[in-house]
Protein backbone atom coordinates (compact mmCIF):
# COMPACT_ATOMS: atom_id res chain seq x y z
CA UNK A 1 0.00 0.00 0.00
CA UNK A 2 2.83 2.41 0.82
CA UNK A 3 4.43 1.69 -2.56
CA UNK A 4 1.24 2.67 -4.34
CA UNK A 5 0.94 5.88 -2.32
CA UNK A 6 4.59 6.70 -3.01
CA UNK A 7 3.95 6.40 -6.75
CA UNK A 8 0.95 8.71 -6.59
CA UNK A 9 3.06 11.54 -5.19
CA UNK A 10 1.13 14.45 -3.76
CA UNK A 11 -2.22 12.72 -4.43
CA UNK A 12 -1.04 9.76 -2.38
CA UNK A 13 0.01 12.03 0.46
CA UNK A 14 -3.36 13.75 0.35
CA UNK A 15 -5.20 10.42 0.50
CA UNK A 16 -3.01 9.25 3.40
CA UNK A 17 -3.74 12.49 5.27
CA UNK A 18 -7.48 12.16 4.72
CA UNK A 19 -7.43 8.48 5.70
CA UNK A 20 -5.50 9.10 8.93
CA UNK A 21 -7.73 11.99 9.97
CA UNK A 22 -10.85 9.97 9.07
CA UNK A 23 -12.04 12.59 6.59
CA UNK A 24 -13.58 10.03 4.24
CA UNK A 25 -16.35 12.41 3.20
CA UNK A 26 -13.82 14.68 1.48
CA UNK A 27 -12.66 12.02 -0.99
CA UNK A 28 -15.70 12.26 -3.34
CA UNK A 29 -15.45 16.06 -3.31
CA UNK A 30 -11.79 15.97 -4.28
CA UNK A 31 -12.52 13.49 -7.07
CA UNK A 32 -15.30 15.70 -8.44
CA UNK A 33 -13.07 18.77 -8.30
CA UNK A 34 -10.39 16.84 -10.20
CA UNK A 35 -12.89 15.76 -12.88
CA UNK A 36 -14.15 19.34 -13.20
CA UNK A 37 -10.59 20.65 -13.54
CA UNK A 38 -9.87 18.05 -16.23
CA UNK A 39 -12.99 19.11 -18.16
CA UNK A 40 -11.93 22.76 -17.93
CA UNK A 41 -8.47 21.97 -19.23
CA UNK A 42 -9.79 19.83 -22.08
CA UNK A 43 -12.48 22.39 -22.91
CA UNK A 44 -9.95 25.18 -23.28
CA UNK A 45 -8.10 23.21 -25.96
CA UNK A 46 -9.65 24.03 -29.37
CA UNK A 47 -9.07 20.48 -30.63
CA UNK A 48 -10.95 18.68 -27.85
CA UNK A 49 -13.58 21.34 -27.12
CA UNK A 50 -16.09 20.20 -29.82
CA UNK A 51 -16.13 16.72 -28.29
CA UNK A 52 -17.01 18.08 -24.84
CA UNK A 53 -19.92 20.32 -25.94
CA UNK A 54 -22.37 17.40 -26.43
CA UNK A 55 -21.84 16.42 -22.77
CA UNK A 56 -23.51 19.63 -21.67
N, C-alpha and C positions, 0 to 999 in steps of 0.2 A: 504494500500500500504506500509506503514512504517513497519507493522508487517511482511510482506513478505520480505522486504529488510533486516530486522533484522535477520530473519532466514537464509538468504543467507550468512551472515557474510561478509567476505572481498569482495566477488563477488558483494554483494548488495551495499556495500560502493563504489566499483568501478563504478557500474552502476549509482548510484546517482550522483557521481562526473561527469561522462560523460554527464548525462542528464542535470545537472545544467549548465555546461559549453558549452552546445549545441554542443558536439562532437559526434553527432550521427554516423558519418562515421567511427568511430573507433570500434563500436560495432561488425560489421561483421568480422573485422580483429581479434578481441579478441576471437570471437567464433571459427574462423578457427584455430587460434593458439592453443586453448584448444583442438579441435578435433585432431590436429596433435600431440599434447603432449600425448593425450590418446592413439593414435595409436602407438606411440613410446614406451609407457609403456607396452601396451599389446603385442607388437611385441618382446619385450625383454624377455618376459616370454616364456619358451620353450613349455608350454602346449597350449597356445593360438596362438603362432606364425604360425603354419601350417594353421590355419583358416584365417589369414590375408593375406597370400601370394597370394591367388586367386584374391584379390582386386586390386593388382598391376600387 
